[in-house]
Amino acid sequence: MLYVLLDEHPDSLNAGGFANQMVESLAQAKIIDYPASFHNGAAGLSFADGHAEIKKWLDVRTKPPPKYSNNLQLNVPSANNLDMVWLAERTSVRIN
């Protein structure tokens, strides 16, 4: 449940790493960096345990078409975006 690498949207590449928000409430979800959607609306992810998955994104806001201009607005609100919840659940673990 912890991804190590994922396909990033070509217009979202900005800092050598992928950032996403740990979603605490659906209303406050946001997209910091965009995952790619090259694979028919999906992205490839590899996980720390060695397995890999192709994740099909459900929310249209998660998969803007690439323009290869590096001009995609990042760090945008995306309330109720279940794709961002899915990513957050696989990004890290919360330590109380």
C-alpha positions, 0 to 999 in steps of 0.5 A: 500500500505504499507506492515508490514510483508512478507515471507523472503527467508531462505538463506536471513535471517540475521538481524531480518528485511527485507531491500530493496532499494527504486528504483529510476530508473530501471537501479539501482534496487538491491536486498538487502534481498530476499523475499521468493518464497515458494508459487509456486514462490510467497511470502505472505505479510500482510499490515498495513490496515489488508489485506494480499496478495500472490505476484507471483514474475516475475523475476527469479533473485528474486526467487533463490531456497533455499539451507538452507545454509544461503550462499546467496549473498545479496545486489546485482544489479538487473537492470530492476527487476520489482519485486523490484519496486513493493516491493519499492512501498509498502515499504514506502512513499517518503516525499518531 
